[in-house]
Structure formats: structure tokens, C-alpha cells
Amino acid sequence: MTHVVVVGAGQAGASVVAKLRAEGFTGAITLIGAEKVPPYQRPPLSKAYLLGDMAQERLYLRPAEFYADQDIALRLGTRVVAIDPAAKTVTLTGDETLGYDQLVLTTGAHPRTLPAAIGGMLDGVYAMRDLADADALAPELVADRQVLIVGGGYIGLEAAAVAAKRGLRVTLVEMADRILQRVAAPQTSDYFRALHQSHGVTIREGVGLDRLLGDTRVTGARLTDGTELAVDFAIVGAGITPATILADSAGLHVDNGITTDGHGRTSDPHIWAAGDCASCLFHGTRIRLESVGNAIDQAEAVALNIMGRDLPYQPKPWFWSDQYDCKLQIAGLNAGYTDVHVRKGEAPGVQSHWYYRGSDLLAVDAMNDPRNYMIGKRLIEAGRSPAPALITDPATDMKALLTA
Ligand SMILES: Cc1cc2nc3c(=O)[nH]c(=O)nc-3n(C[C@H](O)[C@H](O)[C@H](O)COP(=O)(O)OP(=O)(O)OC[C@H]3O[C@@H](n4cnc5c(N)ncnc54)[C@H](O)[C@@H]3O)c2cc1C
């Protein structure tokens, strides 16, 4: 009987095994996860769950019984420590060895941490990657305390929004010239800077963290411009690095993530990869996406290809972020954009930013504007690029662009 072993019981790992069974795969399936809890969704960890608005059980992607019901061997609290591609085995903690016919790596990513030399190991310094991080951080969120957030990407900004909503005093430092610089246009940075400032968050851009201060627990921070501030605790949202150690040690090709071909296969024909740990091809360029949408779609493509469907995987990037009452939805990838065209909605705070490379529409950031997000997504997927003048003209019937 064919045995599929999946390493990493997160969003992508859970999607592979569920898809295999949904498509009628009758072989053996083992899903191995280092964390002790069943596969869960991470986005609420920096949103509703951190805010205390969501119970832990609601994070789970499927009820715990699902795996037994589907005859999926779920091995939690178990880490794979080595792969032997020649013998087609994996070694688990405790030295147990498991054979596989097809292996899927869905190992996710590690949060970047601050070096110990600048106080990264002090008590009261938190990462935001897994449930244990969120559970450790939650008790710190007490009104009037001072939190320092290091990093102005989506995770840092979401954490800032939660802390501000809970009545904390929040300072966010971003070393780059502006928040969201790596992922969004200046117009989007401006929108979110203003939103946070309107909720009392202090945003310092173009200023890095020199070091955290304190003996055993963080009590303050010195910034690169010499400013010192008192800090009760700190949250580090400095991005992630793909979890590729297993793949690397097994001799698989790794290049900003485990390299996969157009079908999700790694450089070993019996090993596949999906989710945050995997890089894939997008219009001929090698990219790595860090999103739920990609983790699900890539994992499902891998499941189908393990079953011999021979389906090329073409990413259709989409992402969202919730901050205060603003829902940001992003469709497409803006890499290489030359222009951004802004469409303002009638209500305050409703707007969309349309990224073009020349006359080609690449991506849309839609703030509280689900309708234009959907229209943008469908236009991008269909390869259609309306003239920018139509986008910015308030009189344009946007829906009509889909059929124009
Ligand atoms: C706080 C937070 C908020 C986010 N918000 C959004 C959002 O709003 N929208 C969005 O689209 N995306 C969001 N994301 C990103 C999204 O959650 C990830 O892209 C997605 O979870 C990736 O799924 P994955 O399965 O690749 O990795 P993960 O979900 O990270 O799962 C990987 C799993 O593999 C396990 N593992 C690793 N190595 C081993 C090993 N050797 N043996 C056994 N197990 C192992 C890990 O412990 C982990 O449980 C957010 C992420 C975080 C952390």
C-alpha cells in the first residue's frame, strides 16, 4: 500500500492530507507535527485570538476526530529530525524510523528573532508565529502598559492594533523608510500609518532598534537615533525564514525555500513541498508566498499530483489583514510595479490601490472595499488590464470592466 508521509501539521500539511482523502486516495497517510495541538489557522493569532475574541478550539482547521475518521495517522508533538531519500525513510525524535513512498514537506517557517547581543533573549520579548507565542503574549496585554513592536510589516501592525484596542501604549519602530515598505506601495503605507496614528499608536519609521535594555527582563529600548524609551514588553515582527533544514540536510535543492517545480515536486522525485517552506515558479520567476491561500492551493495541487493528475500549479496570490475596523484584501503580486492608481470609495476609509507595470494590472490592495477586491482579483486572474483612467474615475462602473 502506498504510504504518504507529511512533515509539518500546519495549514499546508492539513490541506494535503484532507485533499488526498477527499479525492479518494486509499493508501496510508501519516501527518507528523512538532506542535502538540491539531493543525490550526495562524491568522487569528495576531487578530481575534490575541484580542481574546476567539476560543482555541475555533482555531482548529478540523475537529480532532477528523483525522481518525479519515484513517489519517496524526502524530503530534513529534519532530522529524532527518530524511534519508535513498532509503525513503524519515527519522523521528526518539530515533523511530518511518518508511514512505511519497514524502511531503510542509514545515512552514521560523520567525526572525533579535540577536541575544542586543537583548533578544530577555524575558518579555515575544515572537508571533505559533499558538504558544500567542498564549505567552496574551497575559502581557494589560491596559496602560507600554509595548514596543519591532517591525512594521503586517504581523507587527496587527499586533499594534490589538494592543491599542486593549488600551496599551504602543510604539512601533520600522527600520525602513516606511511601514510595509517590502510589500506595499507608499499609498498603502500612508493609509495604515494614518489609521494607527488615529488610534494613538506611535509609529517611528527610518529608525531601528539599537538594543533592548534590562538585566533578565526587558525594561527599555534604545533606538538607532539614540532615543531611549521605557518598555514593559516587546513583540518582534521581523519577518520569517523558511524552515528548510531538513530539506537541506537531505541534499534537496533549496533557494529561498525548498525549490519545487511547476507541479510541487522538489529536486527528489519522491519528495514534494508546499506552503511557507516552498518556493515555486510564478510567470517564470521563483517566488515564495507566505499566505493561507497559497498554503492551501499548493498543498491541494501536491495531493492531486501525488495521485498522478499531472496538474501544473499556478499561484493565484491573495492575502488579507485585519487592523481595527479595517479589512485589507490583496489580490495579485505587486513585484515590479511602476505605477499605483488610487480609487476612493464614497465612505471614509474605503479605497483601493491598483498596481500596474506599464499598462499591465498586477495587484490590488483593497481597504474596506471587498467589491473592488473581487473585481481586481477576477481581472488579474483573467489577465485583463483596464485603462488606469477608468480605475480612478469615480463614474466608472467597475463591474462592467469584467466584461468590457
Ligand atoms: C500571526 C500570523 C498571522 C498571519 N496572518 C495571515 C493573514 O491574515 N492572511 C494570510 O493569508 N496569511 C497569514 N499568515 C500566514 C499564514 O498563516 C501562513 O502562510 C500559513 O500558516 C503557512 O502554512 P504552512 O503549513 O506552510 O506553515 P505553518 O502553518 O507554519 O505549519 C508548519 C508546521 O510544521 C511544523 N514543523 C516544522 N518542522 C517540523 C519537523 N521537522 N517535524 C514536524 N513538524 C514540523 C511546525 O511546527 C508547524 O506546525 C499569518 C501567519 C502568522 C504567524
The ligand as a MOL file (V3000), in Angstrom:
LIG
                    3D

  0  0  0     0  0            999 V3000
M  V30 BEGIN CTAB
M  V30 COUNTS 53 58 0 0 0
M  V30 BEGIN ATOM
M  V30 1 C 0.4130 35.5880 13.3920 0
M  V30 2 C 0.1990 35.2610 11.9470 0
M  V30 3 C -0.7950 35.9280 11.2210 0
M  V30 4 C -0.9980 35.6330 9.8810 0
M  V30 5 N -1.9860 36.2870 9.1890 0
M  V30 6 C -2.2460 35.9440 7.9130 0
M  V30 7 C -3.3140 36.5410 7.2000 0
M  V30 8 O -4.0180 37.3940 7.7150 0
M  V30 9 N -3.5570 36.1290 5.9320 0
M  V30 10 C -2.7990 35.1580 5.3170 0
M  V30 11 O -3.0600 34.8100 4.1590 0
M  V30 12 N -1.7600 34.5930 5.9640 0
M  V30 13 C -1.4710 34.9520 7.2370 0
M  V30 14 N -0.4370 34.3600 7.9040 0
M  V30 15 C 0.4290 33.4110 7.1960 0
M  V30 16 C -0.1570 32.0170 7.1720 0
M  V30 17 O -0.6450 31.6530 8.4350 0
M  V30 18 C 0.9210 31.0520 6.7040 0
M  V30 19 O 1.2820 31.4290 5.3900 0
M  V30 20 C 0.4440 29.6110 6.7270 0
M  V30 21 O 0.1650 29.2050 8.0470 0
M  V30 22 C 1.5060 28.7100 6.1340 0
M  V30 23 O 1.1390 27.3800 6.3130 0
M  V30 24 P 2.2520 26.2300 6.3550 0
M  V30 25 O 1.5060 24.9720 6.5360 0
M  V30 26 O 3.1690 26.3970 5.2210 0
M  V30 27 O 3.1220 26.5430 7.6560 0
M  V30 28 P 2.6760 26.5020 9.1630 0
M  V30 29 O 1.2330 26.8290 9.3060 0
M  V30 30 O 3.6770 27.3410 9.8550 0
M  V30 31 O 2.8800 24.9910 9.6050 0
M  V30 32 C 4.1370 24.3790 9.6270 0
M  V30 33 C 4.1320 23.3490 10.7410 0
M  V30 34 O 5.2230 22.4560 10.5430 0
M  V30 35 C 5.7480 22.1020 11.8000 0
M  V30 36 N 7.1100 21.5970 11.6060 0
M  V30 37 C 8.1790 22.2640 11.1460 0
M  V30 38 N 9.2630 21.4560 11.0840 0
M  V30 39 C 8.8590 20.2440 11.5140 0
M  V30 40 C 9.5140 18.9910 11.6810 0
M  V30 41 N 10.8020 18.8300 11.3890 0
M  V30 42 N 8.8070 17.9450 12.1680 0
M  V30 43 C 7.4720 18.0800 12.4730 0
M  V30 44 N 6.8060 19.2440 12.3260 0
M  V30 45 C 7.4770 20.3080 11.8510 0
M  V30 46 C 5.6740 23.4160 12.5650 0
M  V30 47 O 5.7510 23.1800 13.9570 0
M  V30 48 C 4.3170 23.9430 12.1300 0
M  V30 49 O 3.3010 23.4990 12.9900 0
M  V30 50 C -0.1940 34.6400 9.2410 0
M  V30 51 C 0.8190 33.9960 9.9610 0
M  V30 52 C 1.0240 34.2980 11.2990 0
M  V30 53 C 2.1070 33.5870 12.0630 0
M  V30 END ATOM
M  V30 BEGIN BOND
M  V30 1 1 1 2
M  V30 2 1 2 3
M  V30 3 2 2 52
M  V30 4 2 3 4
M  V30 5 1 4 5
M  V30 6 1 4 50
M  V30 7 2 5 6
M  V30 8 1 6 7
M  V30 9 1 6 13
M  V30 10 2 7 8
M  V30 11 1 7 9
M  V30 12 1 9 10
M  V30 13 2 10 11
M  V30 14 1 10 12
M  V30 15 2 12 13
M  V30 16 1 13 14
M  V30 17 1 14 15
M  V30 18 1 14 50
M  V30 19 1 15 16
M  V30 20 1 16 17
M  V30 21 1 16 18
M  V30 22 1 18 19
M  V30 23 1 18 20
M  V30 24 1 20 21
M  V30 25 1 20 22
M  V30 26 1 22 23
M  V30 27 1 23 24
M  V30 28 2 24 25
M  V30 29 1 24 26
M  V30 30 1 24 27
M  V30 31 1 27 28
M  V30 32 2 28 29
M  V30 33 1 28 30
M  V30 34 1 28 31
M  V30 35 1 31 32
M  V30 36 1 32 33
M  V30 37 1 33 34
M  V30 38 1 33 48
M  V30 39 1 34 35
M  V30 40 1 35 36
M  V30 41 1 35 46
M  V30 42 1 36 37
M  V30 43 1 36 45
M  V30 44 2 37 38
M  V30 45 1 38 39
M  V30 46 1 39 40
M  V30 47 2 39 45
M  V30 48 1 40 41
M  V30 49 2 40 42
M  V30 50 1 42 43
M  V30 51 2 43 44
M  V30 52 1 44 45
M  V30 53 1 46 47
M  V30 54 1 46 48
M  V30 55 1 48 49
M  V30 56 2 50 51
M  V30 57 1 51 52
M  V30 58 1 52 53
M  V30 END BOND
M  V30 END CTAB
M  END
